[in-house]
Structure formats: C-alpha cells, structure tokens
Amino acid sequence: MDQTTTLSLARIAVGAAAWLAPRTSLKAALLDADAPQSPYLLRLFGARDVALGTITLLAPPASRRALLQVGLAVDSADTGAALLALKAGQLKPVVGAVMAGAAGAAVLGGVQALGQQKG
C-alpha cells in the first residue's frame, strides 16, 4: 500500500472514531472528556479528517499532490497548535508531547506521500 493510501485511511479511521466516540477518543488522547464542549469540538476535527482522507483517497492521480499539500498544511497547523497550547500551559507536558508527536507524524507521512507522487 502506498503512503497516500495509508495516510488517507488513517485520517478516515481517526476522524470517524473522533466523530462517533468523541469522549472515548478524548480520553485516549489524554484530553478532558468532561468539558461540555469537548465532544462537539472533537467532532469538528473528526469530520474534517474524514473529509480530507476520503477526498484524497478517491481523487484522480492528477489531484492527489494538491490534496496532500492541503493535508500537510493542516497537519503542520495541528502541530503548531499543540506546541502553542503546550507553551501556554493549556496542556500537560506529556499530553502536549503526544499531541505534537501525533500531528508531527502525520506531517512526516504527508512529506513521504508527496515524495511518492509523480509530477
């Protein structure tokens, strides 16, 4: 399986889990599942990732590069958000490291997927 497919399927799986079971996903990410607005916010993230993964997976080869670049921008922003939250003391150090690490891993996966694209 190529990296674009792997990354897209991972996005869909993580996004679907976030949307379908936000409290469980929040707890797995070591985030506050008891804040009343947390499930709503996580579902926004989930819908975004399902959409981005699906459109990239189903896109014709000529469009995949641009979609991978969008995903790379989103994952870079997610990494930055985690680092800002960590710096501001909004996340415990271990949680911030997990969040930044997960988003950073997606960035690396996106870079690898882009490298596999032709054109």
N, C-alpha and C positions, 0 to 999 in steps of 0.2 A: 504494500500500500504506500502511495507517495505521501509526502509531508502535507500537501494541501488537503488531501482527503482526511488524513489523521487529525489535523488541526480543526478542520470543519466538523468532523464527527465529535471531537472533544468539546467544541463550542456548543453544539446541539445538546450533548449529554449534560454538560454543566448547566446550561441555560434552562433546559427542561426540568432538571432537578430543582433549580432555584425557583422556578415558577410554580411547579407542582407541590413542592415541600419546602417552603421558604424557612420555616422555623428549624427544621432538621438541617437544612443547608447552612443556616446562620450558626447553629451550634457546631457543626462540623468545621466551620471556618473560625471558630473561637470568637464569634461576634455575639452581641447582645440580642438574643431572640425574644426578649421580653419587652423591648421598646415597642410601643403600639404601631409605629410607622415602619418598623424594620421589614416586616414581610412585604409591604407594599413596595418599598424601595428595592428590595431584592428581586421582586417580580419584574420591575422595570429592567434591571440588569439581565434577568433571565430571558425576557422577550427579545432584548437587543442581541444577545448571544445566539439564540435560536435563529433569529432572522439572518444575522451575519453568516453563521455557519451554513445555513440552508442555501442562501443565495450564492455563496462561494462554491459550495458543493455542486449545485445544479448549473452554474454558469458555463457558457461555452468557453473553451480554452482561451480565446482571444480576450475575454473579460476577466479572467482569473487574476492576472497580475494586478490590475487596478483594485480589485476587491481585497486581495492580500495586503495591498498597501493601506487600504482603509482599516483593515483589521490590525495591522501593525501600528497605525496611529492610535487606535482605540486602546490597544494593549499598552502602548507607551504612556498614554494618558492615565490608564489604570495604575501603572507602576508609579507614576508621579503622584497620583492621588494618595497611594499608600504611603509613600515617603513623606509627603506633606502632613498626613494625619499622624504619622509616627513622630515627626519633628514637633508638631503642635501638642503632643501628649494625648491625642484623641484615641490612640491605640496603644495597648501594652506592647512592649518591645517584641515579645515573641509573636504576637498577632501581626504586628506591622511587618515583621520579617517574613512571616508566612504569606501575607497578602502581597507584599512587594515581590517575593520569590515566585509566587504563582503567576503573577502578571508578567514578571521578567521572563519566566519560562515560555510564556505564550509569545513574547517578543522574539525570543530566540527561535521558536518554532516557525514564526512568521518569516524571519530572515532566511531560515533554511528553506522554507517553501518557496520564497521568492527566488532563491538561488537555483531551484529546480525548474523554474519556469523558463520557457524559451521566449526570446524577444526581449 
